[in-house]
Amino acid sequence: MTTWLPSLNALRAFEATARHLSYSAAANELNVTPAAVKQLVGKLEASVGSRLLARKGRALTLTASGEAGLNDLAAAMQHLAASVRQMRSPPDERRLIVSVETSIATTWLVPKLAGFRESHPDVNVLIESTPRIVDLQRGETDIALRYAVESDAGLVIHRLFDDRIFPACSPSLAKGPPALRHLSDLNARPLIHWELSTMDWARSTRQWFVWENWLAHVGAERIDTAGGLHFSDYGLAVQAAIAGQGVVLASAPILRESLEANLLVRPFAEQAAPGIGYDVVTTQERQDRPEVRAFIAWLLEAAQTT
């Protein structure tokens, strides 16, 4: 006798919500709206005839029914993902999916990628540019490049490079007139702002790229940070700086080549060294694949010259 099952989308929505105990975090993982996740969970509860999630103040909690099914459901989702990967990729195809935020992809990874292709022409690399933090243990992604990764027992983390952050602009803008010699001279130049994501992880780690925060860190006062240009993509913010449209907060390892080529210059000595940086991340399972090891080794070698 075949057991009737609810929709796979409803099961995925509940599993993600139960894991994060957050509709918003589940929605971000599944790339849908929180309202859609909540609706799917509601349909699942109606299908099984019991509440699976409950509110305790402002927090979500699992009911006894929700806890009873979560572990097996989570394992089933991982098995399903593994099965789909095997069906999608023939056993003899060496394919890598690399998740990377657009800003890192455009300013550092993509310009260097030809080097890996030359040394490993048999490996197909798919760059998945996204602001989301993908779940490496449940999805199809093999490797992720992330900023300021937190320790996780299920992940293998390698530091690519530590970050240093300082103002940068085009040589002509730095030369003036008026010339940029002291931080107070920023009042005479437009600032280029990188608008942060609304996601909590981005706000906590990218705070160093907010002009107000950076200036406070180096002890600069009475500098007007209002106005200027605003971008949601860091690569575009950098291009605006190269074009002489203002001063941007530069990530030293990412923009090293632009600085060495004199497309950008450092008009001031002040900088912030926040003790965080860029990391390459994979899982214990995936690191055993030869192509994953090869790509990570290439990344680490490329980072040594950055």
C-alpha positions in Angstrom: 0.0 0.0 0.0 1.4 3.4 -1.0 1.5 6.0 1.7 0.1 9.4 0.7 2.6 12.3 1.0 2.0 16.0 1.1 3.6 18.2 -1.5 7.4 18.3 -1.7 7.4 22.2 -1.6 5.4 22.1 1.7 7.8 19.6 3.2 10.8 21.7 2.1 9.3 24.8 3.6 8.7 23.2 6.9 12.1 21.6 7.1 13.9 24.9 6.3 11.6 26.9 8.8 12.1 24.3 11.5 15.9 24.3 11.0 16.1 28.1 11.2 13.1 28.6 13.4 12.4 31.6 11.2 10.1 32.1 8.2 12.4 34.9 6.9 15.6 32.8 7.0 13.8 29.9 5.4 12.4 32.2 2.7 15.9 33.5 2.0 17.3 29.9 1.6 14.4 28.8 -0.6 14.4 32.1 -2.6 10.7 32.8 -2.0 8.8 35.2 0.2 8.2 34.6 4.0 4.5 34.8 3.3 4.9 31.9 0.7 6.8 29.8 3.3 4.2 30.4 6.0 1.4 29.4 3.6 3.2 26.2 2.6 3.8 25.3 6.2 0.1 26.0 6.9 -0.9 23.6 4.1 1.4 20.9 5.5 -0.2 21.3 8.9 -3.6 21.0 7.4 -2.5 17.9 5.5 -1.1 16.0 8.5 -3.8 17.3 10.8 -1.7 18.8 13.6 0.3 22.0 14.4 4.0 21.7 13.7 5.2 25.2 14.6 4.0 27.5 17.4 4.7 31.0 18.5 6.3 31.6 21.9 6.4 35.4 22.2 8.1 36.6 19.1 10.0 33.3 18.5 9.0 30.2 16.6 9.2 26.8 18.4 8.5 23.3 17.3 5.5 21.4 18.6 5.8 17.8 19.7 4.5 16.7 16.2 7.0 19.0 14.5 9.9 17.6 16.5 8.8 14.0 15.9 9.2 14.3 12.1 12.0 16.8 11.7 15.1 14.6 11.9 13.9 12.0 9.4 12.6 14.8 7.1 15.9 16.6 7.2 17.7 13.3 6.3 15.3 12.7 3.5 15.9 16.1 2.0 19.6 15.5 2.0 19.1 12.1 0.3 16.8 13.7 -2.3 19.4 16.4 -3.0 22.1 13.8 -3.4 19.9 11.8 -5.8 19.2 14.8 -7.9 22.9 15.6 -8.2 23.6 12.1 -9.4 20.9 12.2 -12.0 21.9 15.7 -13.2 25.6 15.0 -13.6 26.9 11.9 -15.3 29.5 10.1 -13.3 32.3 11.0 -15.7 31.5 14.7 -15.7 33.7 16.8 -13.5 31.6 19.8 -12.6 31.8 22.3 -9.8 29.2 24.8 -8.6 30.8 27.7 -6.8 28.6 30.2 -4.9 30.1 33.7 -4.6 28.8 37.1 -3.9 28.7 39.4 -6.9 31.1 41.9 -5.5 33.8 39.2 -5.0 33.1 37.6 -8.3 33.4 40.7 -10.4 36.4 42.3 -8.7 38.5 39.2 -7.9 37.4 35.7 -8.9 36.2 36.1 -12.5 39.3 38.0 -13.8 41.5 35.1 -12.4 39.3 32.2 -13.4 41.1 31.6 -16.8 44.1 30.4 -14.8 42.1 27.5 -13.3 40.6 26.6 -16.7 44.0 26.5 -18.3 45.4 24.1 -15.7 42.2 22.0 -15.4 40.4 22.1 -18.8 38.4 19.0 -17.9 36.6 20.6 -14.9 33.4 22.6 -15.7 33.0 25.5 -13.2 29.6 27.1 -12.8 29.8 30.4 -10.9 26.6 31.0 -9.0 26.6 34.7 -8.2 24.1 35.4 -5.3 23.8 37.5 -2.1 22.3 34.5 -0.3 24.3 32.2 1.9 23.6 28.8 0.4 23.4 25.7 2.6 26.4 23.6 1.4 25.2 20.6 3.4 21.8 20.4 1.7 22.1 22.0 -1.7 24.0 21.3 -4.9 26.7 23.9 -4.3 30.2 22.5 -3.9 32.2 25.5 -2.8 31.4 29.0 -1.5 33.5 32.2 -1.2 32.3 34.1 1.8 33.2 37.1 3.9 33.9 36.6 7.7 32.7 33.0 8.0 31.7 31.8 11.4 33.1 28.4 12.7 30.9 25.4 11.9 31.7 21.8 12.7 30.1 20.6 9.4 32.2 22.9 7.2 35.8 23.0 6.1 37.0 26.6 6.1 40.2 28.1 4.5 41.1 31.7 5.0 42.0 33.3 1.6 43.1 36.7 2.9 42.5 39.1 5.8 40.9 42.4 4.9 42.2 45.9 5.2 39.8 48.8 4.4 40.8 52.3 3.4 39.6 55.2 1.1 40.6 55.0 -2.5 39.8 57.1 -5.6 41.1 57.8 -9.1 44.5 59.5 -9.4 43.0 62.6 -10.9 40.5 63.0 -8.1 43.3 62.6 -5.5 45.4 65.2 -7.3 42.7 67.8 -7.4 42.4 70.6 -7.2 41.9 70.6 -4.4 44.2 67.8 -3.5 43.3 65.0 -1.0 45.9 65.1 1.7 43.9 64.8 5.0 40.7 63.0 5.8 39.0 66.3 6.4 39.5 66.9 2.6 36.8 64.4 2.1 34.3 67.1 2.7 35.2 68.5 -0.7 34.7 65.2 -2.6 31.6 63.0 -3.1 31.6 59.8 -1.2 30.7 56.5 -2.9 28.4 54.3 -0.7 27.9 50.6 -0.9 24.4 49.9 0.3 24.3 46.9 2.6 22.0 44.0 2.2 19.0 43.8 4.6 20.3 40.4 5.8 21.6 40.4 9.3 24.8 38.5 8.4 25.7 41.2 5.9 25.0 44.1 8.2 27.2 42.6 10.9 30.2 41.8 8.7 30.0 44.7 6.2 29.7 47.4 8.7 33.3 48.4 8.0 32.2 49.6 4.5 29.8 52.1 6.0 31.5 55.5 5.9 30.2 56.6 9.3 31.6 53.4 11.0 34.9 53.6 9.2 35.5 57.2 10.0 34.5 56.6 13.7 37.0 53.7 13.9 39.9 55.9 12.7 38.9 58.8 14.9 37.9 61.2 12.1 35.3 63.8 13.0 33.2 66.5 11.3 33.1 64.8 8.0 29.9 65.0 6.1 28.8 61.6 4.8 25.5 62.7 3.4 24.9 62.7 -0.4 27.3 61.1 -2.9 26.6 58.0 -5.0 24.9 54.8 -3.7 25.3 51.4 -5.2 23.9 47.9 -4.2 26.8 46.2 -6.1 30.4 46.7 -4.9 31.8 46.2 -8.4 29.8 49.1 -9.7 30.9 51.2 -6.7 34.5 50.5 -7.6 34.0 51.3 -11.3 32.5 54.6 -10.3 35.6 55.4 -8.2 37.9 54.4 -11.1 35.9 56.8 -13.3 36.6 59.6 -10.9 33.1 60.0 -9.6 34.1 59.9 -5.9 35.9 58.2 -3.1 35.1 54.6 -2.2 36.1 52.4 0.8 38.4 49.8 -0.7 38.9 46.2 0.2 42.7 45.9 -0.1 43.0 42.3 -1.2 40.1 42.5 -3.7 41.4 45.8 -5.3 45.1 45.1 -5.2 45.4 44.9 -9.0 43.5 48.1 -9.6 45.8 49.8 -7.1 48.9 48.4 -8.7 47.7 49.5 -12.1 47.2 53.0 -10.7 43.5 52.9 -11.6 42.9 53.7 -7.9 45.2 55.3 -5.4 45.3 55.6 -1.6 45.2 59.3 -0.7 45.5 58.7 3.1 47.4 56.4 5.4 44.5 55.6 7.7 43.0 52.2 7.4 40.9 49.7 9.3 42.0 46.1 9.9 38.9 44.4 11.3 40.4 41.0 11.8 38.0 39.4 9.3 38.4 38.5 5.7 37.5 36.3 2.8 37.2 32.5 3.1 36.6 29.5 0.9 34.2 27.0 2.3 33.2 23.4 1.5 31.9 20.4 3.4 33.7 17.3 4.8 32.0 15.1 2.1 32.8 17.3 -0.9 36.4 18.0 0.0 37.2 14.4 -1.0 36.4 15.1 -4.6 39.5 15.7 -6.7 38.1 18.7 -8.5 37.0 20.4 -5.2 40.5 19.9 -3.8 42.0 21.3 -7.0 39.8 24.4 -7.1 40.5 25.2 -3.4 44.2 24.7 -3.9 44.1 27.0 -6.9 42.2 29.6 -4.9 44.7 29.5 -2.0 47.6 29.9 -4.5 45.9 32.8 -6.2 45.2 34.5 -2.8 48.9 34.4 -2.0 49.6 36.9 -4.8 46.7 39.1 -3.7 
